[in-house]
Each structure stands twice: as structure tokens, then as C-alpha cells.
Amino acid sequence: MPTSSDDNVVSHFFAHREEDFEYAPFDREMAFYESICSGNMELVKVFAKPLFSEGCGTLSKDPLRNIKYHFTISTALIARFCVGSGMTPEDAYSLSDIFIMRADECRSIEEVREVHYEMIECYTKKMRILRNSTLYSKRILQAVEYISEHLHGRVLIEETAEALRITPAYLSRLFKSETGMTFTDYVNRRKIEEATGLLRYSDYSDLEISSLLCFSSQSYFIKIFKKIMGMTPNEYKKKYRLPAYKGSS
């Protein structure tokens, strides 16, 4: 399972690279919404910025009221994107009502930003569960959720089975039966899917992505990436990476 030191490494990478890299505003915004709708919390962390930090207009002369207005707009947009990706309108709009009311009770800008992050995390997790629930049984859904929450560490079948209170042998059989892959192959595929998003939308190096996703070495990461994607990470980046827009605010 990930340790506190693993979390520190992840936080360092996100903080450090976000300070040094800029994205085309529209591409970044769309990638942000897509990452929420796909249930990809790690990509959400790449694209999310503190509420009302850059490029936002002034909707009120009162700073607190201003950020609450922007919170409402952000929540409404996320709800609509999630509805477009399969969440029921009832669920999406009920959530938005709950979070908008919570933000309205906040007494500081920082409190609003904290609720904003909770709102993003809540929608992202619900979209991840929604997308997976149409594919797998309850047991495998729980396993997939466990894997998604531990991608930045070593994901072992023994620890996953223990968390689900079943035997590793039983989990292995279920995984092969429902996904068509071994447990290890599935974990590697999920990690590589995560890596493709980082290669497209960030300037992380192969070494950083390898460390971030807890591969045993950079060379092993490249080997698995090529096996699954049919090309190296560098080739993938050259082919699919969005161009950075330097000098934008």
C-alpha cells in the first residue's frame, strides 16, 4: 500500500511540474472536464487549479461573494458534463445543490476552495463507479476501485484480496473470468492508461511517470508501455501530446 513518503513524492511532482508548465487554456479546460467524466482522479489533479486563480472574471466586488459565484458556475458545468457522460440528471443536480449550499455557508475564500475540491473529487469518484458498474460484478468492481485508489503504489493481489476479504486464488479466477486478463496485466494496463494521459497533457518525463506510478524501473515502464501501446512513451508523446501554449495567463 502507498506510504506517506509515496504521497509526498506524488505531491512534489504535481506541485513542481505545475509551477513550470502552462497549457492552452481551452485544451486544459476540456481535458479537466473529460478527466472528471472518465473518473480519473489523478488527471483531475493535473488539470485542476484553485478556484478563481487565473483567467476568471469579476462577478462581484466582494471577494467572498465573487468566488461563490464562480463556485456555482463551476459546479453547474461539471454536473452537466457528467450528465452528458451518463450520470442521471437527478444525481448530478442533487449533488450540485448540496455543494452549492455548502459553499454558500462558507465564511472564507479558503473554505470555498476546500469545498470546491471536495465537489470535484465527489463527482469524479461517482463517475468512476458509474463507468465500472456497467462492466463488472460487485466483487470485481470493488477490486477495480481498490486498484484505482492505489495506482501510485505497488498493487499486489494479496493485499487487494485481503481488503476484499477473499482469497487471492478466488480473486485471480474472478479477474480472469470477467476482464479476460490476469490481475497483474489489468493493473499494468490501468497504470499505462494513466501514463498516456500524463504524456499527452503534462511535461512529466518518463522517469517521473515511472516513479509516480511505482514501476520498478524506468526501463520496465518503457517495456510495459510498448507492449500495451505498441510504441514507446517518447513516441506516444510526440504523436499525441497537446502543444503547450506559452505565455498564456
MIVOBA-174985 format. One record per residue: residue in three letters; x, y, z of N, C-alpha, C in turn. Coordinates in steps of 0.1 Angstrom, whole numbers, plus 5000, padded with zeros to 4 digits. Each point is the difference from the previous one (the first is absolute). Layout:
// residues N
ALAXYZXYZXYZ ...
This chain:
// residues 249
MET500849885000499250125000500950125000 PRO499550124994500850125000500350055014 THR501250055002500450065013499950154999 SER500350065012499950155000501150054991 SER501149934999501150054991499649994986 ASP499249904996499549994987499150124997 ASP499150045009499250114999500850134998 ASN501150015007500850124999500750014987 VAL500449884994500650004987498950054989 VAL498849955002498950044990499850155001 SER499850055012499850145003501150094994 HIS501249955002501250084995499950014985 PHE499849884993499950004985499050104995 PHE498749995006498950084995500350155003 ALA500550035012500350145003501150064992 HIS501149924999501250054992499750024986 ARG499449904993499850014986498950104996 GLU499050015009498950104997500650145000 GLU501050035008500650135001500750044988 ASP500649904993500950034988499349984987 PHE498849954999499449974987498650074998 GLU499850044988498750074997499349924989 TYR498750015000499249934990499150104992 ALA499649964988499150084993498750005008 PRO499450115003498950015010498849914996 PHE499650014987498849924996500349855001 ASP501249964995500349865000500149955015 ARG500650085008500149965014498649995007 GLU499150094997498750005006499249884995 MET500149964987499249894995500649875006 ALA501449995001500649895006499649985014 PHE499850115007499650005014498649935002 TYR499150054991498649945001500049854996 GLU500849974989500149864996500649915010 SER500950055008500749925010499049975012 ILE499150105003498949985010499149894995 CYS499550024987499049914994500549864999 SER501349984998500649874999500449945013 GLY499850075011500349955013501450005004 ASN500850084992501549995002500550115010 MET500049975012500450105011501450054998 GLU500949924995501450045000500150114988 LEU499349984989500150104990499250135005 VAL499049985007499350125006501050085008 LYS500949935008500950085008501050084991 VAL500349944988500950074991499450134995 PHE498749994996499350124994499350095009 ALA499749965012499250095009500950105005 LYS499550125001500750125006499150055011 PRO500550075010499250065010498950094994 LEU498849995006498950074994500350155000 PHE499650074989500350144998501550035002 SER500849944993501550025001500550074987 GLU499549964989500550064987498950024990 GLY500050114993499150014989498650015003 CYS499650035012498650015004499650145001 GLY498750034995499550145001499550045014 THR499850125001499550055013498550014999 LEU499349935009498549995000499450085011 SER500950035010499650085011501250075006 LYS499750125005501150085007500449945013 ASP499149925006500349935012500849874997 PRO501249985005500849894996499449865004 LEU499449995011499349885004498849974992 ARG499250104997498849974992500549974986 ASN501050064995500649984987500449854998 ILE500749955009500449864999498949905001 LYS499050045008498849915001499250004987 TYR500050114993499450004987500749914990 HIS501450015000500749914992499949865004 PHE499849975012499849865005498749954994 THR499050085000498749964995500149974985 ILE500750084992500249984986500849874998 SER501149985007500849884999499249875003 THR499250015010499249885004499049974990 ALA499350104995499049984989500649944988 LEU501150054996500749944988500449865002 ILE500649975011500449865003498849915000 ALA498950045006498849925001499549974986 ARG500050104991499549984986500949914992 PHE501350015002500949914993499849865005 CYS499849985013499849865005498649954995 VAL499050084999498749954994500349964986 GLY500750074992500449974986500849874999 SER500649965011500849885000499449885007 GLY498750015004499249895005499550015014 MET500350105007499550025014498550044998 THR499149965009498650044998499950145004 PRO499150084994499850145004499750025014 GLU499249905006499650015014501250005009 ASP500949904997501249995008500950124999 ALA500250044987501050114997499550135006 TYR498750034999499550135005499850005015 SER499749885005499950005015501350025006 LEU501149954995501350025005500450154999 SER499750064988500350144998499350095010 ASP498749975003499250075010500749995014 ILE500449885003500649985014501350085001 PHE500949994990501350075001499850154999 ILE499150054992499850144999499550065013 MET499149925007499550055013501149995010 ARG500949904999501250005009500950124998 ALA500250034987500950124997499450135005 ASP498650014999499450125005500150025015 GLU500349905007500250015015501450035004 CYS500949994990501450035003500250145004 ARG501050035009500350135005501450054995 SER500749934992501250044995500349954986 ILE500950064992500349954987500649865000 GLU500949985010500649875001499049895003 GLU499050035008498949905003499349964987 VAL499750114991499449974988500849914991 ARG501350034999501049924992500049865005 GLU500049985013500049865005498749924996 VAL498950075001498749944996500049974985 HIS500750094992500149984986500849884996 TYR501149975007500749884998499249885004 GLU499350015011499249885004498949974989 MET499450114995499049984989500649934988 ILE501250044996500649944988500349865003 GLU500649975012500349865003498849915001 CYS498950065005498749925001499549964987 TYR499950104991499549974986500949904993 THR501350025002501049914993499949865005 LYS499949985013499849865005498749944996 LYS498950085000498749944996500049964985 MET500750084992500149974985500949874999 ARG501049985008500849884998499249885004 ILE499250015011499249895004498949974989 LEU499450114995499049984990500549934987 ARG501250044996500649944988500449865002 ASN500449965012500549865002498849915003 SER498950065006498949915005499349944988 THR500150054988499349944988500849894995 LEU501249975005500949904994500249885009 TYR500050025013500549905009499049975011 SER500249885006499249965012500550085012 LYS499249995011500350085012501449985005 ARG500549875000501349975005501150064992 ILE499949984987501050064991499950155000 LEU498850065001499950145001500850055012 GLN499949935012500750045012501549994998 ALA500449894993501449994997500650114990 VAL499250034990500450104991500150145007 GLU499050025009500150135008501250005009 TYR500349895006501349995008501250034992 ILE500149944988501150024991500150154996 SER498950064997500050144996500550095011 GLU499749975012500450085011501449985004 HIS500749904995501349965004501050004988 LEU499650064989500950004988501450055003 HIS500150095009501350065003500949925009 GLY499649885003500849915008500149864993 ARG500649915007500049864995498749945003 VAL499349964990498749945001500149845000 LEU499949945011500249855000498749935002 ILE499849894994498849925001499749965014 GLU501149975008499849955014499350115008 GLU500550134999499550115007498650044996 THR499849994987498650034994499049905006 ALA500449874999499149895005499750025015 GLU501050035007499950025015499050125002 ALA500150114993499150115001498549964997 LEU499949904991498649964996499649885008 ARG500949955009499749885009499649884992 ILE500849984989499949874993501449954997 THR500249884995501349954998500650054987 PRO501350014999500650044987499749914989 ALA499949865002499749914990498650034994 TYR499050035009498650024995500050134992 LEU500750115005500050124993500749994987 SER501049924999500749974987499149944990 ARG499249905004499149934991498950104996 LEU499450085009499050104996500550104990 PHE501250055003500650104991500249954986 LYS500549884999500249944986498749974993 SER499049965008498749974994499350124995 GLU500050115008499250124996500850104992 THR501350015001500750104993500849944988 GLY500249875000500849944990501550015002 MET500350065011501550035003500349955013 THR501349975002500549975014499950135008 PHE500149985013500050115009501150104997 THR501249944998501250084998499950084986 ASP499549934990499850064987499050125001 TYR499049985008499050115001500650125007 VAL500849975011500650115007501050084991 ASN500849924992500950074991499350084990 ARG498849954995499350074990499450135005 ARG499550005013499550125006501150105002 LYS501249955004501150095002500450074987 ILE500049924989500450054987498950104995 GLU498849975003498950104996500250135008 GLU500449995012500350125008501250084994 ALA501049924996501250064994499750074987 THR499149944991499750074988499450145002 GLY499250015010499450135003501150105004 LEU500949965008501150085005500950044988 LEU500249914991500950034988499350104991 ARG498749994999499350094991499950145005 TYR499750015013499650125006501050075010 SER501149945002501050065009501449984994 ASP501050065007501349994995500849915010 TYR499449915007500749905008501049924991 SER501149975005501049914992499649865003 ASP500649914991499749855002500449965014 LEU501150055005500549965013499050055011 GLU499550124999499050055010498849925000 ILE499549964987498749934999500349865006 SER501149944997500449875005500050005015 SER500550105006500150015015498650035005 LEU499250094994498750045004499149885001 LEU500149904990499149894999500749875006 CYS501150025007500649905008500449884992 PHE500650024988500649894992501449975006 SER500449884999501349965006501250084995 SER499950044987501150074994499450074987 GLN500750104995499650074988500049914988 SER501049914999500149914989498849905000 TYR499649965012498849915001498750074996 PHE499950135004498950084996499950014985 ILE501250034993500050014986499749874993 LYS500449895006499749874994498649975000 ILE499350025012498649975001499250104992 PHE500450124999499350104992500049964985 LYS501149964995500249964986499149874998 LYS500049915009499349884999498550034998 ILE499550095008498550035000499650104989 MET500950104998499650114990500649984987 GLY501049914998500649984987501150104996 MET500350095010501050104998500650045013 THR501250075000500650045012499350135005 PRO500250035013499450125006500450134992 ASN501250004996500550124992499350014987 GLU499849884993499350014987498650045002 TYR499449955011498650035003499950155002 LYS500950065008499950145003500250084987 LYS500949974992500250074987498750004991 LYS499349895001498949984991498750065006 TYR499850005013498750045006500050125009 ARG501250045004500050115010499450134995 LEU499250065008499550134996501150115001 PRO500050094991501050105001499850105011 ALA501150035007499950105011499850144994 TYR499350085007499850134996500750095009 LYS501250044996500950085009499550155000 GLY500150065011499750145002498650035002 SER499149895002498650025003499850035014 SER499050065004499750035014498849925005 
